[in-house]
Amino acid sequence: MSKRAVLEVIALDEEDAVAAQAGGADRLELVTDMAADGLTPSRTGFAAIRAAVDIPLRVMLRLTDGFAAGDIDRLVARAADLRDAGADQFVLGFLTPDGDADLVAVERLVTVLDGCRWTFHRAIDRTPDRDALRKQLADLPGLDTYLTAGSPTGVDDGLPVLLAEAARAGEPGYEPQILVGGGLRLDHLPRLRAAGLDAFHIGGAARPHGWTAPVSPDAVRVWREALDA
Protein backbone atom coordinates (compact mmCIF):
# COMPACT_ATOMS: atom_id res chain seq x y z
CA MET A 1 0.00 0.00 0.00
CA SER A 2 1.27 3.46 -0.79
CA LYS A 3 0.27 5.15 2.45
CA ARG A 4 2.92 4.82 5.14
CA ALA A 5 1.47 3.17 8.21
CA VAL A 6 1.86 4.84 11.59
CA LEU A 7 4.01 2.93 14.10
CA GLU A 8 3.57 4.06 17.70
CA VAL A 9 5.88 2.70 20.42
CA ILE A 10 5.53 2.91 24.19
CA ALA A 11 8.41 4.82 25.78
CA LEU A 12 9.19 5.01 29.50
CA ASP A 13 12.22 7.29 29.33
CA GLU A 14 14.71 9.05 27.03
CA GLU A 15 16.61 5.84 26.26
CA ASP A 16 13.43 4.18 25.04
CA ALA A 17 12.48 7.25 23.03
CA VAL A 18 15.81 7.53 21.24
CA ALA A 19 15.85 3.81 20.45
CA ALA A 20 12.28 3.83 19.15
CA GLN A 21 12.93 6.80 16.90
CA ALA A 22 16.12 5.19 15.60
CA GLY A 23 14.16 2.04 14.74
CA GLY A 24 11.59 3.96 12.72
CA ALA A 25 8.77 4.80 15.13
CA ASP A 26 6.51 7.61 13.94
CA ARG A 27 5.15 8.47 17.36
CA LEU A 28 5.64 7.58 21.02
CA GLU A 29 3.15 6.93 23.80
CA LEU A 30 4.73 8.21 27.01
CA VAL A 31 3.92 6.38 30.23
CA THR A 32 5.42 5.35 33.54
CA ASP A 33 4.83 2.24 35.66
CA MET A 34 3.87 -0.52 33.25
CA ALA A 35 3.09 -2.70 36.27
CA ALA A 36 -0.02 -0.50 36.49
CA ASP A 37 -0.53 -0.68 32.70
CA GLY A 38 0.93 2.77 32.09
CA LEU A 39 0.46 5.93 34.16
CA THR A 40 1.05 9.64 33.59
CA PRO A 41 4.72 10.62 33.39
CA SER A 42 6.12 13.54 35.34
CA ARG A 43 6.62 16.97 33.81
CA THR A 44 10.37 16.42 34.14
CA GLY A 45 10.17 13.04 32.43
CA PHE A 46 8.15 14.48 29.57
CA ALA A 47 10.55 17.39 29.13
CA ALA A 48 13.56 15.05 29.01
CA ILE A 49 11.97 12.90 26.32
CA ARG A 50 10.80 15.94 24.36
CA ALA A 51 14.38 17.20 24.33
CA ALA A 52 15.73 13.81 23.21
CA VAL A 53 13.58 13.15 20.11
CA ASP A 54 11.70 15.11 17.48
CA ILE A 55 8.79 12.78 16.68
CA PRO A 56 5.28 13.33 18.09
CA LEU A 57 4.62 12.33 21.70
CA ARG A 58 1.28 11.24 23.11
CA VAL A 59 1.23 11.52 26.90
CA MET A 60 -0.86 9.14 29.00
CA LEU A 61 -3.36 10.72 31.40
CA ARG A 62 -4.08 8.10 34.07
CA LEU A 63 -3.19 8.04 37.77
CA THR A 64 -4.17 4.48 38.72
CA ASP A 65 -4.45 1.10 37.02
CA GLY A 66 -7.79 0.38 35.39
CA PHE A 67 -10.43 2.46 33.64
CA ALA A 68 -11.91 4.55 36.47
CA ALA A 69 -10.93 8.21 36.47
CA GLY A 70 -10.13 8.32 40.18
CA ASP A 71 -9.02 11.73 41.47
CA ILE A 72 -10.11 13.76 38.46
CA ASP A 73 -9.16 17.10 40.05
CA ARG A 74 -5.59 15.89 40.45
CA LEU A 75 -5.52 14.47 36.94
CA VAL A 76 -6.80 17.72 35.44
CA ALA A 77 -4.04 19.56 37.29
CA ARG A 78 -1.43 17.13 35.95
CA ALA A 79 -2.77 17.58 32.42
CA ALA A 80 -2.58 21.37 32.75
CA ASP A 81 0.99 21.10 34.03
CA LEU A 82 2.01 18.91 31.08
CA ARG A 83 0.33 21.33 28.67
CA ASP A 84 2.34 24.11 30.25
CA ALA A 85 5.51 22.05 29.70
CA GLY A 86 4.72 21.79 25.98
CA ALA A 87 2.80 18.51 25.68
CA ASP A 88 0.34 18.78 22.82
CA GLN A 89 -0.97 15.23 22.27
CA PHE A 90 -2.49 12.91 24.86
CA VAL A 91 -3.96 9.47 25.61
CA LEU A 92 -6.91 8.97 27.95
CA GLY A 93 -10.07 6.96 28.45
CA PHE A 94 -12.38 6.33 31.39
CA LEU A 95 -15.50 4.26 31.99
CA THR A 96 -18.33 4.41 34.50
CA PRO A 97 -18.96 1.37 36.72
CA ASP A 98 -21.52 0.24 34.11
CA GLY A 99 -18.91 0.36 31.36
CA ASP A 100 -20.15 3.46 29.57
CA ALA A 101 -17.85 6.33 28.66
CA ASP A 102 -17.25 8.51 31.73
CA LEU A 103 -18.19 11.72 29.96
CA VAL A 104 -17.79 13.88 33.07
CA ALA A 105 -14.14 12.90 33.47
CA VAL A 106 -13.35 12.88 29.77
CA GLU A 107 -14.96 16.26 29.12
CA ARG A 108 -13.10 17.86 32.03
CA LEU A 109 -9.79 16.68 30.61
CA VAL A 110 -10.68 17.64 27.05
CA THR A 111 -11.48 21.15 28.27
CA VAL A 112 -8.02 21.61 29.77
CA LEU A 113 -6.40 20.06 26.68
CA ASP A 114 -7.89 22.97 24.75
CA GLY A 115 -7.99 21.46 21.27
CA CYS A 116 -5.01 19.10 21.52
CA ARG A 117 -5.28 15.83 19.65
CA TRP A 118 -5.87 12.76 21.78
CA THR A 119 -6.37 9.00 21.71
CA PHE A 120 -9.16 7.18 23.54
CA HIS A 121 -7.28 4.12 24.70
CA ARG A 122 -8.25 0.48 25.28
CA ALA A 123 -11.10 1.35 27.62
CA ILE A 124 -13.15 0.89 24.43
CA ASP A 125 -12.32 -2.82 24.64
CA ARG A 126 -14.02 -2.99 28.06
CA THR A 127 -17.30 -1.30 27.21
CA PRO A 128 -20.39 -3.48 26.58
CA ASP A 129 -21.41 -1.32 23.59
CA ARG A 130 -18.54 -0.06 21.45
CA ASP A 131 -20.84 1.62 18.95
CA ALA A 132 -22.66 3.58 21.67
CA LEU A 133 -19.36 4.67 23.21
CA ARG A 134 -18.08 5.93 19.86
CA LYS A 135 -21.23 7.95 19.34
CA GLN A 136 -21.07 9.36 22.89
CA LEU A 137 -17.57 10.67 22.22
CA ALA A 138 -18.03 11.66 18.58
CA ASP A 139 -18.38 15.42 19.09
CA LEU A 140 -15.52 15.90 21.55
CA PRO A 141 -12.81 18.19 20.17
CA GLY A 142 -9.40 16.66 19.49
CA LEU A 143 -10.38 12.98 19.46
CA ASP A 144 -8.62 11.55 16.42
CA THR A 145 -7.67 7.98 17.43
CA TYR A 146 -8.96 4.86 19.16
CA LEU A 147 -6.32 2.48 20.54
CA THR A 148 -7.97 -0.92 20.43
CA ALA A 149 -7.37 -4.64 20.10
CA GLY A 150 -11.03 -5.26 19.31
CA SER A 151 -11.30 -7.37 22.47
CA PRO A 152 -10.16 -7.18 26.11
CA THR A 153 -8.08 -10.29 25.50
CA GLY A 154 -6.16 -8.98 22.51
CA VAL A 155 -6.01 -8.88 18.73
CA ASP A 156 -6.31 -12.67 18.30
CA ASP A 157 -9.87 -12.51 19.65
CA GLY A 158 -10.61 -8.99 18.47
CA LEU A 159 -9.68 -9.36 14.82
CA PRO A 160 -13.28 -9.71 13.53
CA VAL A 161 -14.28 -6.55 15.42
CA LEU A 162 -11.30 -4.61 14.07
CA LEU A 163 -12.10 -5.62 10.51
CA ALA A 164 -15.77 -4.74 10.94
CA GLU A 165 -14.97 -1.32 12.39
CA ALA A 166 -12.42 -0.63 9.67
CA ALA A 167 -15.19 -1.21 7.12
CA ARG A 168 -17.24 1.54 8.81
CA ALA A 169 -14.55 4.22 8.52
CA GLY A 170 -16.08 7.63 7.93
CA GLU A 171 -19.46 6.81 9.46
CA PRO A 172 -20.59 8.92 12.45
CA GLY A 173 -18.45 7.86 15.41
CA TYR A 174 -16.01 6.00 13.15
CA GLU A 175 -14.05 8.97 11.80
CA PRO A 176 -11.11 8.63 14.25
CA GLN A 177 -8.20 6.48 13.15
CA ILE A 178 -8.03 2.95 14.53
CA LEU A 179 -4.68 2.36 16.23
CA VAL A 180 -4.33 -1.41 16.64
CA GLY A 181 -2.57 -2.54 19.80
CA GLY A 182 -2.82 -5.17 22.51
CA GLY A 183 -1.37 -8.58 21.79
CA LEU A 184 -0.51 -7.44 18.27
CA ARG A 185 1.88 -9.72 16.34
CA LEU A 186 3.61 -9.42 13.01
CA ASP A 187 1.48 -12.22 11.56
CA HIS A 188 -1.65 -10.11 12.16
CA LEU A 189 -0.43 -7.35 9.86
CA PRO A 190 -1.37 -8.73 6.42
CA ARG A 191 -5.08 -9.03 7.24
CA LEU A 192 -5.17 -5.72 9.09
CA ARG A 193 -3.39 -3.86 6.30
CA ALA A 194 -5.58 -5.48 3.66
CA ALA A 195 -8.61 -4.13 5.54
CA GLY A 196 -7.20 -0.62 5.28
CA LEU A 197 -5.92 -0.29 8.84
CA ASP A 198 -2.86 1.90 8.89
CA ALA A 199 -1.83 2.59 12.50
CA PHE A 200 -0.19 0.15 14.93
CA HIS A 201 0.94 0.32 18.56
CA ILE A 202 3.57 -1.86 20.21
CA GLY A 203 4.98 -2.08 23.71
CA GLY A 204 6.39 -5.44 24.72
CA ALA A 205 7.10 -6.29 21.08
CA ALA A 206 9.69 -3.51 21.10
CA ARG A 207 11.41 -5.06 24.13
CA PRO A 208 12.58 -8.61 23.36
CA HIS A 209 14.16 -8.82 26.84
CA GLY A 210 11.05 -7.69 28.72
CA TRP A 211 9.84 -4.51 30.38
CA THR A 212 12.90 -4.28 32.63
CA ALA A 213 15.04 -3.78 29.51
CA PRO A 214 14.93 -0.78 27.17
CA VAL A 215 13.33 -0.55 23.74
CA SER A 216 15.40 -2.30 21.08
CA PRO A 217 15.85 -0.24 17.91
CA ASP A 218 16.33 -3.49 16.01
CA ALA A 219 12.99 -4.83 17.23
CA VAL A 220 11.26 -1.60 16.22
CA ARG A 221 12.99 -1.74 12.84
CA VAL A 222 11.53 -5.20 12.20
CA TRP A 223 8.05 -3.73 12.61
CA ARG A 224 8.87 -0.69 10.50
CA GLU A 225 10.11 -2.90 7.67
CA ALA A 226 7.10 -5.19 7.91
CA LEU A 227 4.73 -2.23 7.68
CA ASP A 228 6.64 -0.70 4.78
CA ALA A 229 6.86 -3.95 2.81
N, C-alpha and C positions, 0 to 999 in steps of 0.2 A: 504494500500500500504506500502511496506517496506521502501521506501525512505522517510526520514524525510523532510517534507515541510519546506521551509524557511518562517519565520514570521518576517517581517520588520515593525517597529513602528516609527512613527514620534516623535522626542524628541526636545523640545525647550530649555531645561536646564538640569542640573545635576539631579534634583529631578525626572524629567520625565525619564531620562536615567536609573537611579537606579531602578525605579519602573518597567519599561519595561523589563529590564533584569531579575528582580525578578519574573516577570510573565511568562517568557519563551521566550522572543524575541530573535531571532538569530542575528538581525542586526538592527541598528537605522539609520533613515534618519534625519540629523541635519538641522534645519531651525530656522529662527526667523520670527516674524511678519506674523502670519497666516491670518491676515486681508488682506494681499497682496499675499496670497496663498503660502507663504513660501519663505523667502529670505536668502541670505548667512549669516551665523553666523559670529561673530567676532573671531579673533584669540584667544582672551582670553576665549570666550565662548566655542570654540572647545577644548581648552586645559583643561578647567575645566571638561568637559564631558569625555574627553579621560582619565583623571586621576580617574574618578569616576567609570568607567565600563571597562570590558575587552572584550566585543563583538565588531565586526566590526562596523565602523561608515562610512556612506556615507554622504558627506557634500554637501549641495545645493550650486550651483553656479548660482545666479540670483540676480540682484540688484533692479528690479522693477517688479511689477505685470504684468502678461501676458507672451507672447512668443517671444517678440522682444528682441534682445541682448542688446540694449541700449549702454551705454558707455563701449565698449568692452575693451578699454585700461585699464580702472579702474578695470573691472572684471578680466582681465588677471593678474593684479597686486595683486588683492585679492587672486586669486587662487595660485599664487606663494608664497604669504605670508602664506597661510594655508598649502601648501606643506612643507614650511620651518618649520612650527610648528609641523609637523608629520602626517598631513592628507594624507591618501593614497588611499581613495576611494571617488568618487564624483557622483553628480547628476546634469545633465544639459540638455538643449534642447531648440533650438531656430529656429524660422521659419522666412522666408522672408514675405513681405506683401502679396505675392501670395499663401502662405501656404506651400511652399517647405522648405526643410531643409536649414537653413542658414549655408552653409558649410564654409563660411569665418570665421564666429564667432566660430563655433564648432571646426574647425581645429586649430584656434589660441589657444583655451583653451586646446585641446588635446595635442598640442605641449608642453605647459608648464606643463601639468600633467605627461608627460614623462613616459608613460607606465602604469600609474595607471588605475585600473579598474573603470568603470563608467557606470551609468545608463542614458539612454535617456528617459526623463520623459514624462508626458502626452501631450507634444506638438504633439506626434504622433496621438493623438485623434483629433487634429485640422487640420491635413493636408488633402487635398482632395484626395491624392493617397498614402495610407499607404505602398503599395508594392513598389512604386517608392522611397519613403523616405528610407525604409529599404535598398534598393539596393544602394542608394546614400551613406549611412553611413557604408556599409558592410565592407569596408577595413580599417576603422579607428582603430588604435590600442587602446586596452583597453575596447572597448564597449562590455559588456557582458550581459546587461539587458535592456529590455524595460519595463518601468512602464506604464501600460495602463488599461483602463476600456473597451476598444473596441469601445467607443463612447464618445463624449464630455459630454453627459448627464449621464453617469455612466454605471455600469455593467448591470443593468436591460436591457438597450437598446443595450448594446455592447456584450451581451453574445454570439450571433451567430458569431460575428467577432472573439472573443476570441477562440471559439471552432475551427473555421476554421483555424486560425493561429497556434493553437496548433497542428493541424493535419499536418502542413507544417514544423514542427521542423526539422532542419538539412538541409533544402534547402538553397540555397544562399540568404542571407539577413535574414534568419530565425534561424540562429544558436544561437543568444543571448537568454537568458532565459526570458520568459514572467513573469513579476511581476504584478499580478492583483491588482489594487487598484483604488478607485474612486467610492463611493457608494456601496462598497462591503459589503455584509451581510452574516451572518452565513449560511442562507438557500441557498446561491449560491454555497457553497463549494462542495456538493456532485457531481454536474454536472461538475464543474471545475476540481475536483480531478479525476473523472472518465475519463476525456479527457486527463489526464496526466499532467495537470498544477500543479506546485509544489512550487510556490512562491507567497506570499500574503502580501499586504501592508495595514496597517490601521493607521488612524489618529484619527478622531472623535470617532470611535468605541472603542478606548482605553480610552476615557474620557467621562464616562456616565454623568458627570455634566457640560460638555461643555468645550470649549477651554480656558475659564478663570480658570479652575481647572486643576490640574496635571493629568498625566497618572495614571490610577488605575491598580495596579498589578493584582487585581482580574479579571478585564475586559480582560487584556491581557491573563491571564491564561485560561479563557473560550475559547479564540481563539486557544491557544496552544493545549488544550485538544481536541478541535474539529478537528484540523488538525492531531493530533496523533491517533485519534480514528480509 
